[in-house]
Structure formats: C-alpha cells, structure tokens
C-alpha cells in the first residue's frame, strides 16, 4: 500500500481569493500577516506497493482530474508504504 | 520572516464528502483508489523571525479562525525563515 500526498497549488500570478480573504480576516483579528496562500492537498491511498508507479499514477490523476493546468501546479509524493 | 505551513484535516470519523466524491470520480476514470482524504493547507508568511513564536501565533490563528474544533485537527509547522 502507498499513501500519496498530492499537493495542488495555484501558479504564480494566479489570483488566490481564498488566501486573500483569509489574510484580511486574520488582519481584522489583529494578526500581522504578510501573505496567505491557499493550497489543496489530497491524501490518496493506493494498493500499488511500488512507490515510483504510485507516484506516476498520482501525476496522471492530476492531469486527468485533480488539477487545472491553466492555473495549477502540482506535486505528488509517496508518504509511506 | 517565517513561512508557516498550517494543515487542517478532518478528525477521524467526520464525513469527508469532498474526498469521497473525488474517490468516486477517480474510480470512474479507471484508477484503483482505496481512499481519498481532503486536506486544507494555508501557507502563511509572517514577519516574526522567532520560529517558536510564529508557530504559537499560527496555532492561535487556527483556534480563532482557521479550524473548527468540532470537526478539525490542525498542525502548524515553520517551513523556513
């Protein structure tokens, strides 16, 4: 079994309204914050025990479903077997 | 400057419709997936250079705004100064 950590971030220059509004809310609560970026993570459990194959599968999932290549960049890592 | 990684996960036993639906969609695309868990991450830049103080501040942000203690557990880590 492999546990994948699929991390989907916005590309540089793409607006991040969730991050910006979270920053505003933190500012209003009195926290001094320079920037907030929102990131989506999926932890995916696979039966595949070959880490390399599992990571390749995770990248294909990003290409086919999880990420939008226009605005997202993604990283896929095997966390443990 | 400290960059915090604030990771907000659902507690065990709490329903994760986003993860479940992502799993269904991956199944339909032909991926054999055992489980998908959705996780929210905020990367927060702070001027605070003391890592320990920055992490404490991040935990307070979770308590006051970012996490719902009924359903969420959170971890706060300093990624780099």
N, CA and C atoms of all chains as a GROMACS GRO file, in nm:
protein
  486
    1UNK      N    1   0.083  -0.119   0.000
    1UNK     CA    2   0.000   0.000   0.000
    1UNK      C    3   0.088   0.126   0.000
    2UNK      N    4   0.050   0.223  -0.076
    2UNK     CA    5   0.123   0.350  -0.077
    2UNK      C    6   0.026   0.463  -0.043
    3UNK      N    7   0.072   0.556   0.038
    3UNK     CA    8  -0.007   0.676   0.066
    3UNK      C    9   0.056   0.791  -0.011
    4UNK      N   10  -0.021   0.846  -0.105
    4UNK     CA   11   0.029   0.960  -0.183
    4UNK      C   12  -0.016   1.090  -0.119
    5UNK      N   13   0.073   1.188  -0.122
    5UNK     CA   14   0.034   1.324  -0.085
    5UNK      C   15   0.036   1.407  -0.214
    6UNK      N   16  -0.082   1.442  -0.261
    6UNK     CA   17  -0.095   1.520  -0.384
    6UNK      C   18  -0.125   1.664  -0.344
    7UNK      N   19  -0.035   1.754  -0.381
    7UNK     CA   20  -0.044   1.892  -0.336
    7UNK      C   21  -0.071   1.982  -0.457
    8UNK      N   22  -0.182   2.053  -0.454
    8UNK     CA   23  -0.223   2.134  -0.569
    8UNK      C   24  -0.222   2.281  -0.531
    9UNK      N   25  -0.129   2.355  -0.595
    9UNK     CA   26  -0.112   2.496  -0.563
    9UNK      C   27  -0.146   2.581  -0.684
   10UNK      N   28  -0.179   2.706  -0.660
   10UNK     CA   29  -0.201   2.798  -0.770
   10UNK      C   30  -0.067   2.841  -0.826
   11UNK      N   31  -0.060   2.855  -0.959
   11UNK     CA   32   0.062   2.905  -1.021
   11UNK      C   33   0.085   3.050  -0.980
   12UNK      N   34   0.212   3.090  -0.987
   12UNK     CA   35   0.247   3.228  -0.955
   12UNK      C   36   0.169   3.322  -1.047
   13UNK      N   37   0.113   3.428  -0.993
   13UNK     CA   38   0.043   3.526  -1.074
   13UNK      C   39  -0.107   3.500  -1.084
   14UNK      N   40  -0.150   3.380  -1.043
   14UNK     CA   41  -0.294   3.350  -1.046
   14UNK      C   42  -0.357   3.402  -0.916
   15UNK      N   43  -0.469   3.472  -0.929
   15UNK     CA   44  -0.535   3.528  -0.811
   15UNK      C   45  -0.578   3.418  -0.714
   16UNK      N   46  -0.564   3.444  -0.585
   16UNK     CA   47  -0.598   3.347  -0.481
   16UNK      C   48  -0.696   3.414  -0.384
   17UNK      N   49  -0.824   3.426  -0.424
   17UNK     CA   50  -0.920   3.497  -0.340
   17UNK      C   51  -0.936   3.434  -0.202
   18UNK      N   52  -0.927   3.302  -0.193
   18UNK     CA   53  -0.940   3.237  -0.062
   18UNK      C   54  -0.827   3.281   0.030
   19UNK      N   55  -0.705   3.280  -0.024
   19UNK     CA   56  -0.590   3.325   0.055
   19UNK      C   57  -0.600   3.472   0.094
   20UNK      N   58  -0.642   3.554  -0.002
   20UNK     CA   59  -0.651   3.698   0.026
   20UNK      C   60  -0.756   3.729   0.132
   21UNK      N   61  -0.870   3.662   0.122
   21UNK     CA   62  -0.975   3.686   0.221
   21UNK      C   63  -0.938   3.630   0.357
   22UNK      N   64  -0.864   3.519   0.359
   22UNK     CA   65  -0.817   3.466   0.488
   22UNK      C   66  -0.720   3.565   0.551
   23UNK      N   67  -0.633   3.624   0.468
   23UNK     CA   68  -0.540   3.726   0.520
   23UNK      C   69  -0.617   3.844   0.580
   24UNK      N   70  -0.720   3.891   0.507
   24UNK     CA   71  -0.799   4.005   0.557
   24UNK      C   72  -0.862   3.972   0.693
   25UNK      N   73  -0.919   3.851   0.701
   25UNK     CA   74  -0.985   3.811   0.826
   25UNK      C   75  -0.883   3.802   0.940
   26UNK      N   76  -0.762   3.751   0.910
   26UNK     CA   77  -0.658   3.742   1.014
   26UNK      C   78  -0.615   3.883   1.056
   27UNK      N   79  -0.602   3.974   0.958
   27UNK     CA   80  -0.568   4.113   0.989
   27UNK      C   81  -0.671   4.174   1.085
   28UNK      N   82  -0.799   4.152   1.054
   28UNK     CA   83  -0.906   4.208   1.137
   28UNK      C   84  -0.902   4.154   1.280
   29UNK      N   85  -0.851   4.031   1.294
   29UNK     CA   86  -0.840   3.973   1.429
   29UNK      C   87  -0.713   4.020   1.501
   30UNK      N   88  -0.633   4.103   1.432
   30UNK     CA   89  -0.514   4.158   1.496
   30UNK      C   90  -0.384   4.084   1.468
   31UNK      N   91  -0.387   3.983   1.383
   31UNK     CA   92  -0.263   3.911   1.348
   31UNK      C   93  -0.190   3.989   1.238
   32UNK      N   94  -0.059   4.002   1.255
   32UNK     CA   95   0.017   4.069   1.148
   32UNK      C   96   0.070   3.966   1.051
   33UNK      N   97   0.005   3.959   0.935
   33UNK     CA   98   0.033   3.855   0.838
   33UNK      C   99   0.077   3.920   0.708
   34UNK      N  100   0.184   3.871   0.648
   34UNK     CA  101   0.229   3.931   0.522
   34UNK      C  102   0.156   3.873   0.401
   35UNK      N  103   0.135   3.743   0.404
   35UNK     CA  104   0.070   3.680   0.290
   35UNK      C  105   0.008   3.546   0.333
   36UNK      N  106  -0.102   3.510   0.271
   36UNK     CA  107  -0.161   3.377   0.292
   36UNK      C  108  -0.184   3.315   0.155
   37UNK      N  109  -0.137   3.194   0.140
   37UNK     CA  110  -0.163   3.120   0.016
   37UNK      C  111  -0.245   2.996   0.051
   38UNK      N  112  -0.349   2.971  -0.026
   38UNK     CA  113  -0.429   2.850   0.000
   38UNK      C  114  -0.379   2.737  -0.090
   39UNK      N  115  -0.374   2.620  -0.033
   39UNK     CA  116  -0.324   2.501  -0.103
   39UNK      C  117  -0.422   2.388  -0.078
   40UNK      N  118  -0.446   2.308  -0.180
   40UNK     CA  119  -0.533   2.192  -0.163
   40UNK      C  120  -0.447   2.066  -0.162
   41UNK      N  121  -0.472   1.980  -0.065
   41UNK     CA  122  -0.398   1.854  -0.058
   41UNK      C  123  -0.496   1.737  -0.059
   42UNK      N  124  -0.465   1.636  -0.138
   42UNK     CA  125  -0.540   1.510  -0.132
   42UNK      C  126  -0.445   1.401  -0.083
   43UNK      N  127  -0.484   1.329   0.021
   43UNK     CA  128  -0.409   1.211   0.063
   43UNK      C  129  -0.478   1.091  -0.001
   44UNK      N  130  -0.406   1.020  -0.085
   44UNK     CA  131  -0.468   0.912  -0.162
   44UNK      C  132  -0.402   0.780  -0.130
   45UNK      N  133  -0.483   0.685  -0.082
   45UNK     CA  134  -0.433   0.551  -0.052
   45UNK      C  135  -0.449   0.460  -0.173
   46UNK      N  136  -0.339   0.396  -0.212
   46UNK     CA  137  -0.341   0.304  -0.325
   46UNK      C  138  -0.292   0.167  -0.283
   47UNK      N  139  -0.340   0.064  -0.352
   47UNK     CA  140  -0.291  -0.072  -0.326
   47UNK      C  141  -0.150  -0.092  -0.380
   48UNK      N  142  -0.118  -0.017  -0.487
   48UNK     CA  143   0.013  -0.027  -0.550
   48UNK      C  144   0.126  -0.012  -0.446
   49UNK      N  145   0.217  -0.112  -0.443
   49UNK     CA  146   0.323  -0.103  -0.343
   49UNK      C  147   0.453  -0.045  -0.399
   50UNK      N  148   0.463  -0.037  -0.532
   50UNK     CA  149   0.580   0.025  -0.593
   50UNK      C  150   0.563   0.178  -0.590
   51UNK      N  151   0.647   0.242  -0.507
   51UNK     CA  152   0.630   0.387  -0.486
   51UNK      C  153   0.637   0.467  -0.615
   52UNK      N  154   0.732   0.427  -0.703
   52UNK     CA  155   0.750   0.503  -0.825
   52UNK      C  156   0.624   0.496  -0.913
   53UNK      N  157   0.571   0.373  -0.926
   53UNK     CA  158   0.448   0.355  -1.005
   53UNK      C  159   0.334   0.433  -0.943
   54UNK      N  160   0.325   0.431  -0.809
   54UNK     CA  161   0.216   0.502  -0.741
   54UNK      C  162   0.226   0.652  -0.768
   55UNK      N  163   0.348   0.706  -0.763
   55UNK     CA  164   0.365   0.850  -0.788
   55UNK      C  165   0.326   0.883  -0.933
   56UNK      N  166   0.364   0.796  -1.027
   56UNK     CA  167   0.325   0.819  -1.167
   56UNK      C  168   0.173   0.820  -1.181
   57UNK      N  169   0.108   0.726  -1.108
   57UNK     CA  170  -0.038   0.720  -1.112
   57UNK      C  171  -0.097   0.849  -1.056
   58UNK      N  172  -0.039   0.897  -0.947
   58UNK     CA  173  -0.086   1.022  -0.886
   58UNK      C  174  -0.074   1.139  -0.983
   59UNK      N  175   0.036   1.141  -1.059
   59UNK     CA  176   0.054   1.251  -1.155
   59UNK      C  177  -0.050   1.244  -1.266
   60UNK      N  178  -0.082   1.120  -1.306
   60UNK     CA  179  -0.186   1.104  -1.409
   60UNK      C  180  -0.322   1.150  -1.355
   61UNK      N  181  -0.349   1.121  -1.227
   61UNK     CA  182  -0.475   1.168  -1.167
   61UNK      C  183  -0.483   1.320  -1.171
   62UNK      N  184  -0.370   1.386  -1.146
   62UNK     CA  185  -0.368   1.532  -1.151
   62UNK      C  186  -0.398   1.581  -1.292
   63UNK      N  187  -0.334   1.517  -1.390
   63UNK     CA  188  -0.354   1.560  -1.529
   63UNK      C  189  -0.498   1.538  -1.572
   64UNK      N  190  -0.557   1.424  -1.529
   64UNK     CA  191  -0.691   1.390  -1.577
   64UNK      C  192  -0.804   1.452  -1.497
   65UNK      N  193  -0.781   1.480  -1.369
   65UNK     CA  194  -0.893   1.523  -1.286
   65UNK      C  195  -0.861   1.632  -1.184
   66UNK      N  196  -0.756   1.612  -1.106
   66UNK     CA  197  -0.743   1.693  -0.984
   66UNK      C  198  -0.696   1.835  -1.008
   67UNK      N  199  -0.612   1.856  -1.110
   67UNK     CA  200  -0.555   1.989  -1.130
   67UNK      C  201  -0.599   2.048  -1.263
   68UNK      N  202  -0.606   2.178  -1.268
   68UNK     CA  203  -0.632   2.250  -1.392
   68UNK      C  204  -0.500   2.311  -1.439
   69UNK      N  205  -0.444   2.260  -1.549
   69UNK     CA  206  -0.309   2.302  -1.588
   69UNK      C  207  -0.297   2.452  -1.619
   70UNK      N  208  -0.410   2.518  -1.644
   70UNK     CA  209  -0.404   2.662  -1.672
   70UNK      C  210  -0.364   2.740  -1.546
   71UNK      N  211  -0.415   2.696  -1.431
   71UNK     CA  212  -0.393   2.775  -1.309
   71UNK      C  213  -0.316   2.700  -1.199
   72UNK      N  214  -0.306   2.569  -1.210
   72UNK     CA  215  -0.246   2.492  -1.100
   72UNK      C  216  -0.110   2.434  -1.134
   73UNK      N  217  -0.027   2.422  -1.031
   73UNK     CA  218   0.089   2.334  -1.039
   73UNK      C  219   0.071   2.228  -0.930
   74UNK      N  220   0.130   2.112  -0.949
   74UNK     CA  221   0.107   2.007  -0.850
   74UNK      C  222   0.235   1.929  -0.822
   75UNK      N  223   0.239   1.873  -0.702
   75UNK     CA  224   0.348   1.782  -0.668
   75UNK      C  225   0.285   1.656  -0.610
   76UNK      N  226   0.348   1.543  -0.638
   76UNK     CA  227   0.298   1.414  -0.587
   76UNK      C  228   0.414   1.346  -0.515
   77UNK      N  229   0.390   1.309  -0.389
   77UNK     CA  230   0.493   1.240  -0.311
   77UNK      C  231   0.435   1.117  -0.245
   78UNK      N  232   0.519   1.014  -0.234
   78UNK     CA  233   0.478   0.896  -0.156
   78UNK      C  234   0.516   0.922  -0.012
   79UNK      N  235   0.420   0.912   0.079
   79UNK     CA  236   0.449   0.942   0.220
   79UNK      C  237   0.499   0.821   0.296
   80UNK      N  238   0.442   0.704   0.273
   80UNK     CA  239   0.489   0.581   0.337
   80UNK      C  240   0.426   0.463   0.263
   81UNK      N  241   0.487   0.349   0.283
   81UNK     CA  242   0.429   0.232   0.218
   81UNK      C  243   0.339   0.158   0.313
   82UNK      N  244   1.170   3.661   0.877
   82UNK     CA  245   1.045   3.615   0.820
   82UNK      C  246   1.030   3.463   0.841
   83UNK      N  247   0.910   3.424   0.872
   83UNK     CA  248   0.885   3.280   0.886
   83UNK      C  249   0.770   3.241   0.793
   84UNK      N  250   0.784   3.127   0.730
   84UNK     CA  251   0.675   3.074   0.649
   84UNK      C  252   0.612   2.958   0.726
   85UNK      N  253   0.486   2.975   0.761
   85UNK     CA  254   0.416   2.869   0.834
   85UNK      C  255   0.338   2.781   0.737
   86UNK      N  256   0.339   2.652   0.765
   86UNK     CA  257   0.250   2.560   0.694
   86UNK      C  258   0.143   2.516   0.793
   87UNK      N  259   0.022   2.563   0.771
   87UNK     CA  260  -0.090   2.530   0.859
   87UNK      C  261  -0.175   2.427   0.788
   88UNK      N  262  -0.186   2.310   0.847
   88UNK     CA  263  -0.252   2.197   0.782
   88UNK      C  264  -0.378   2.161   0.859
   89UNK      N  265  -0.492   2.170   0.792
   89UNK     CA  266  -0.619   2.148   0.860
   89UNK      C  267  -0.687   2.025   0.804
   90UNK      N  268  -0.699   1.923   0.890
   90UNK     CA  269  -0.756   1.794   0.847
   90UNK      C  270  -0.885   1.768   0.922
   91UNK      N  271  -0.967   1.684   0.865
   91UNK     CA  272  -1.088   1.642   0.936
   91UNK      C  273  -1.051   1.538   1.041
   92UNK      N  274  -1.116   1.545   1.157
   92UNK     CA  275  -1.094   1.444   1.260
   92UNK      C  276  -1.144   1.309   1.211
   93UNK      N  277  -1.088   1.204   1.269
   93UNK     CA  278  -1.130   1.068   1.235
   93UNK      C  279  -1.280   1.053   1.262
   94UNK      N  280  -1.352   0.994   1.171
   94UNK     CA  281  -1.495   0.971   1.193
   94UNK      C  282  -1.584   1.081   1.136
   95UNK      N  283  -1.523   1.194   1.099
   95UNK     CA  284  -1.602   1.302   1.040
   95UNK      C  285  -1.613   1.276   0.889
   96UNK      N  286  -1.734   1.291   0.836
   96UNK     CA  287  -1.756   1.264   0.693
   96UNK      C  288  -1.675   1.361   0.607
   97UNK      N  289  -1.619   1.311   0.499
   97UNK     CA  290  -1.536   1.391   0.408
   97UNK      C  291  -1.594   1.380   0.266
   98UNK      N  292  -1.706   1.453   0.240
   98UNK     CA  293  -1.772   1.438   0.109
   98UNK      C  294  -1.679   1.474  -0.007
   99UNK      N  295  -1.593   1.572   0.011
   99UNK     CA  296  -1.503   1.610  -0.098
   99UNK      C  297  -1.410   1.493  -0.132
  100UNK      N  298  -1.355   1.431  -0.028
  100UNK     CA  299  -1.267   1.316  -0.051
  100UNK      C  300  -1.342   1.200  -0.114
  101UNK      N  301  -1.464   1.174  -0.062
  101UNK     CA  302  -1.542   1.060  -0.114
  101UNK      C  303  -1.578   1.079  -0.261
  102UNK      N  304  -1.618   1.201  -0.294
  102UNK     CA  305  -1.656   1.227  -0.434
  102UNK      C  306  -1.535   1.226  -0.526
  103UNK      N  307  -1.422   1.271  -0.475
  103UNK     CA  308  -1.300   1.264  -0.555
  103UNK      C  309  -1.264   1.119  -0.581
  104UNK      N  310  -1.279   1.036  -0.477
  104UNK     CA  311  -1.254   0.892  -0.495
  104UNK      C  312  -1.346   0.834  -0.602
  105UNK      N  313  -1.475   0.869  -0.596
  105UNK     CA  314  -1.570   0.817  -0.695
  105UNK      C  315  -1.530   0.858  -0.836
  106UNK      N  316  -1.492   0.985  -0.851
  106UNK     CA  317  -1.454   1.034  -0.984
  106UNK      C  318  -1.329   0.962  -1.034
  107UNK      N  319  -1.234   0.938  -0.944
  107UNK     CA  320  -1.112   0.866  -0.984
  107UNK      C  321  -1.146   0.722  -1.022
  108UNK      N  322  -1.237   0.659  -0.947
  108UNK     CA  323  -1.282   0.523  -0.980
  108UNK      C  324  -1.340   0.520  -1.121
  109UNK      N  325  -1.424   0.618  -1.150
  109UNK     CA  326  -1.489   0.623  -1.282
  109UNK      C  327  -1.387   0.640  -1.394
  110UNK      N  328  -1.276   0.704  -1.363
  110UNK     CA  329  -1.172   0.722  -1.465
  110UNK      C  330  -1.082   0.598  -1.476
  111UNK      N  331  -1.109   0.498  -1.392
  111UNK     CA  332  -1.034   0.373  -1.403
  111UNK      C  333  -0.916   0.360  -1.307
  112UNK      N  334  -0.899   0.456  -1.217
  112UNK     CA  335  -0.792   0.444  -1.117
  112UNK      C  336  -0.841   0.357  -1.002
  113UNK      N  337  -0.753   0.270  -0.955
  113UNK     CA  338  -0.792   0.189  -0.839
  113UNK      C  339  -0.741   0.256  -0.712
  114UNK      N  340  -0.835   0.319  -0.643
  114UNK     CA  341  -0.800   0.400  -0.528
  114UNK      C  342  -0.871   0.344  -0.405
  115UNK      N  343  -0.798   0.331  -0.293
  115UNK     CA  344  -0.862   0.278  -0.173
  115UNK      C  345  -0.933   0.386  -0.093
  116UNK      N  346  -0.870   0.501  -0.086
  116UNK     CA  347  -0.930   0.608  -0.006
  116UNK      C  348  -0.872   0.743  -0.048
  117UNK      N  349  -0.954   0.846  -0.042
  117UNK     CA  350  -0.905   0.982  -0.066
  117UNK      C  351  -0.948   1.067   0.053
  118UNK      N  352  -0.852   1.139   0.110
  118UNK     CA  353  -0.885   1.234   0.217
  118UNK      C  354  -0.850   1.375   0.169
  119UNK      N  355  -0.940   1.468   0.190
  119UNK     CA  356  -0.911   1.606   0.151
  119UNK      C  357  -0.853   1.681   0.270
  120UNK      N  358  -0.754   1.763   0.244
  120UNK     CA  359  -0.684   1.839   0.348
  120UNK      C  360  -0.672   1.982   0.299
  121UNK      N  361  -0.690   2.077   0.390
  121UNK     CA  362  -0.671   2.217   0.353
  121UNK      C  363  -0.540   2.267   0.413
  122UNK      N  364  -0.459   2.332   0.330
  122UNK     CA  365  -0.332   2.388   0.380
  122UNK      C  366  -0.330   2.538   0.354
  123UNK      N  367  -0.287   2.613   0.454
  123UNK     CA  368  -0.259   2.755   0.434
  123UNK      C  369  -0.111   2.778   0.454
  124UNK      N  370  -0.046   2.841   0.357
  124UNK     CA  371   0.092   2.886   0.376
  124UNK      C  372   0.086   3.032   0.418
  125UNK      N  373   0.137   3.060   0.536
  125UNK     CA  374   0.123   3.194   0.593
  125UNK      C  375   0.261   3.256   0.616
  126UNK      N  376   0.284   3.370   0.554
  126UNK     CA  377   0.411   3.442   0.573
  126UNK      C  378   0.396   3.543   0.686
  127UNK      N  379   0.489   3.536   0.781
  127UNK     CA  380   0.488   3.628   0.894
  127UNK      C  381   0.620   3.702   0.902
  128UNK      N  382   0.617   3.824   0.956
  128UNK     CA  383   0.742   3.898   0.978
  128UNK      C  384   0.821   3.840   1.094
  129UNK      N  385   0.750   3.780   1.189
  129UNK     CA  386   0.812   3.720   1.309
  129UNK      C  387   0.926   3.627   1.269
  130UNK      N  388   1.046   3.652   1.323
  130UNK     CA  389   1.159   3.567   1.284
  130UNK      C  390   1.184   3.454   1.384
  131UNK      N  391   1.125   3.464   1.504
  131UNK     CA  392   1.137   3.356   1.602
  131UNK      C  393   1.039   3.244   1.565
  132UNK      N  394   1.094   3.131   1.522
  132UNK     CA  395   1.008   3.023   1.471
  132UNK      C  396   0.905   2.976   1.574
  133UNK      N  397   0.951   2.966   1.700
  133UNK     CA  398   0.862   2.915   1.803
  133UNK      C  399   0.742   3.008   1.823
  134UNK      N  400   0.771   3.140   1.827
  134UNK     CA  401   0.664   3.238   1.843
  134UNK      C  402   0.570   3.234   1.722
  135UNK      N  403   0.629   3.217   1.602
  135UNK     CA  404   0.548   3.214   1.481
  135UNK      C  405   0.452   3.093   1.484
  136UNK      N  406   0.504   2.979   1.528
  136UNK     CA  407   0.420   2.859   1.536
  136UNK      C  408   0.308   2.879   1.637
  137UNK      N  409   0.340   2.941   1.751
  137UNK     CA  410   0.235   2.969   1.851
  137UNK      C  411   0.129   3.061   1.792
  138UNK      N  412   0.173   3.161   1.714
  138UNK     CA  413   0.079   3.252   1.651
  138UNK      C  414  -0.010   3.174   1.553
  139UNK      N  415   0.050   3.084   1.477
  139UNK     CA  416  -0.026   3.003   1.382
  139UNK      C  417  -0.131   2.918   1.452
  140UNK      N  418  -0.094   2.864   1.568
  140UNK     CA  419  -0.193   2.783   1.643
  140UNK      C  420  -0.309   2.869   1.692
  141UNK      N  421  -0.276   2.993   1.733
  141UNK     CA  422  -0.383   3.083   1.777
  141UNK      C  423  -0.476   3.116   1.658
  142UNK      N  424  -0.417   3.134   1.538
  142UNK     CA  425  -0.500   3.160   1.419
  142UNK      C  426  -0.596   3.045   1.395
  143UNK      N  427  -0.547   2.922   1.416
  143UNK     CA  428  -0.634   2.806   1.398
  143UNK      C  429  -0.748   2.809   1.497
  144UNK      N  430  -0.714   2.838   1.624
  144UNK     CA  431  -0.818   2.839   1.727
  144UNK      C  432  -0.921   2.948   1.701
  145UNK      N  433  -0.873   3.066   1.655
  145UNK     CA  434  -0.964   3.179   1.642
  145UNK      C  435  -1.038   3.184   1.509
  146UNK      N  436  -0.978   3.126   1.403
  146UNK     CA  437  -1.040   3.144   1.271
  146UNK      C  438  -1.035   3.021   1.180
  147UNK      N  439  -0.918   2.962   1.165
  147UNK     CA  440  -0.899   2.871   1.052
  147UNK      C  441  -0.962   2.734   1.070
  148UNK      N  442  -0.966   2.686   1.194
  148UNK     CA  443  -1.016   2.550   1.217
  148UNK      C  444  -1.142   2.551   1.302
  149UNK      N  445  -1.225   2.453   1.281
  149UNK     CA  446  -1.344   2.431   1.364
  149UNK      C  447  -1.313   2.313   1.456
  150UNK      N  448  -1.298   2.338   1.587
  150UNK     CA  449  -1.252   2.232   1.678
  150UNK      C  450  -1.346   2.112   1.685
  151UNK      N  451  -1.470   2.130   1.643
  151UNK     CA  452  -1.565   2.017   1.647
  151UNK      C  453  -1.525   1.912   1.542
  152UNK      N  454  -1.480   1.958   1.427
  152UNK     CA  455  -1.454   1.862   1.319
  152UNK      C  456  -1.308   1.858   1.271
  153UNK      N  457  -1.229   1.958   1.306
  153UNK     CA  458  -1.092   1.966   1.252
  153UNK      C  459  -0.984   1.938   1.354
  154UNK      N  460  -0.874   1.879   1.304
  154UNK     CA  461  -0.749   1.883   1.380
  154UNK      C  462  -0.649   1.959   1.295
  155UNK      N  463  -0.551   2.022   1.359
  155UNK     CA  464  -0.458   2.102   1.280
  155UNK      C  465  -0.315   2.084   1.328
  156UNK      N  466  -0.222   2.106   1.235
  156UNK     CA  467  -0.080   2.109   1.271
  156UNK      C  468  -0.022   2.237   1.212
  157UNK      N  469   0.073   2.294   1.282
  157UNK     CA  470   0.139   2.417   1.236
  157UNK      C  471   0.289   2.392   1.239
  158UNK      N  472   0.354   2.416   1.125
  158UNK     CA  473   0.498   2.395   1.117
  158UNK      C  474   0.564   2.516   1.053
  159UNK      N  475   0.685   2.547   1.096
  159UNK     CA  476   0.762   2.651   1.029
  159UNK      C  477   0.840   2.585   0.918
  160UNK      N  478   0.825   2.635   0.795
  160UNK     CA  479   0.894   2.571   0.682
  160UNK      C  480   1.034   2.627   0.659
  161UNK      N  481   1.050   2.758   0.672
  161UNK     CA  482   1.184   2.819   0.659
  161UNK      C  483   1.176   2.961   0.714
  162UNK      N  484   1.294   3.017   0.743
  162UNK     CA  485   1.295   3.154   0.793
  162UNK      C  486   1.323   3.249   0.681
   0.00000   0.00000   0.00000
